[in-house]
Amino acid sequence: MLPPLKKTDGHLNPYSFNATELLNQSRAYFPWPGQYIFVGGIRVKVLKVEVDDNIILKPGLFDCTYGSMLLGTKNGTIRLLRVQPEGKKPISDQDLINSFKSKNIEILLNKDDYA
């Protein structure tokens, strides 16, 4: 018998999993415990993702310079299509990017947070 899922199981880990594995996790973990990631200290629920084979980013690199929210994984890149910032309604990746003061955002997620 498998152990029950915990809320922390939904913490999206781009350093340990490839793009396809994270896509499958997003399906398996919806609606509970759901997937989430911390961006700039803000918890962001990840509601819908897709694998993006056109752009290769290094693992943990969160990039908005291409007009969509991309996250580099262990092997490949995922696009965060639908997200929900903490305390807000679900929105598209485009709406979240438009809410940023700077549109050209690249954040390298701290690998120590995923150990």
C-alpha atoms as one frame of an Amber mdcrd trajectory, in Angstrom:
protein
   0.000   0.000   0.000   1.290   3.448  -0.919   1.728   6.110   1.748  -0.923
   8.862   1.682  -0.079  12.058  -0.181   1.020  15.083   1.816   0.565  18.707
   0.819   4.337  19.064   0.439   4.334  16.341  -2.256   2.960  18.991  -4.615
   6.080  21.179  -4.437   7.178  21.254  -8.078  10.836  20.167  -8.258  12.532
  21.067 -11.561  15.899  19.697 -10.401  14.807  16.096  -9.796  12.204  15.526
 -12.500  12.087  15.999 -16.254   9.355  17.857 -18.143   7.234  14.786 -18.897
   7.364  13.590 -15.287   6.235  17.011 -14.045   3.405  17.034 -16.588   2.262
  13.629 -15.322   2.561  14.800 -11.703   0.386  17.821 -12.446  -2.334  15.488
 -13.702  -1.963  13.058 -10.810  -1.887  15.746  -8.115  -4.941  17.644  -9.360
  -7.010  18.669  -7.470  -5.191  17.541  -4.324  -2.490  18.163  -3.204  -1.963
  20.231  -6.348   1.369  21.545  -7.579   2.983  24.766  -6.495   6.201  26.695
  -6.814   7.653  29.712  -5.048   8.458  32.634  -7.338  10.005  35.669  -5.720
   8.840  34.485  -2.288   5.226  34.119  -3.446   3.571  30.701  -3.503   2.051
  30.106  -6.931  -0.248  27.130  -7.533   0.366  25.481 -10.881  -2.999  24.453
 -12.334  -2.085  23.511 -15.900   1.229  22.799 -17.618   2.478  21.609 -20.982
   5.847  20.424 -22.234   7.593  22.997 -24.445  10.046  21.324 -26.826  11.009
  24.561 -28.593  13.058  26.182 -25.838  15.689  24.563 -23.640  16.366  26.158
 -20.248  18.717  24.935 -17.563  17.054  23.247 -14.572  15.457  25.665 -12.146
  15.521  28.648 -14.514  12.151  30.406 -14.441  11.876  32.571 -17.545   9.239
  35.002 -18.813  11.225  36.615 -21.630   9.490  34.585 -24.358   6.002  35.869
 -23.506   5.056  32.795 -21.501   6.034  31.342 -18.134   8.692  28.713 -18.763
  10.542  26.556 -16.264  13.657  24.547 -17.054  13.600  21.012 -15.676  16.100
  18.179 -15.302  15.560  17.344 -18.968  13.325  19.716 -20.927  11.133  22.745
 -20.342   7.551  23.140 -19.168   5.192  26.039 -19.722   2.981  27.031 -16.794
  -0.288  27.700 -18.657  -2.633  28.399 -15.752  -1.511  29.530 -12.308  -2.957
  30.925  -9.110  -0.857  33.312  -7.029  -1.457  32.931  -3.309  -4.662  34.700
  -2.259  -5.727  35.449  -5.857  -7.979  33.938  -8.515  -6.620  31.532 -11.156
  -5.149  33.355 -14.156  -3.285  32.553 -17.349   0.483  32.780 -17.527   0.077
  35.835 -19.779  -1.985  37.660 -17.136   0.618  36.942 -14.470   3.418  38.176
 -16.720   1.430  41.361 -17.420   1.173  41.958 -13.672   4.971  41.995 -13.317
   6.624  45.413 -13.371   9.381  44.103 -15.611   8.377  41.817 -18.484  11.858
  40.342 -19.006  12.145  38.150 -15.953  14.615  35.366 -15.378  14.811  33.805
 -11.923  17.076  30.912 -11.033  15.293  28.972  -8.316  17.434  28.134  -5.284
  18.486  24.498  -5.630  18.833  24.209  -1.821  15.054  24.663  -1.484  14.605
  21.389  -3.360  17.127  19.173  -1.557
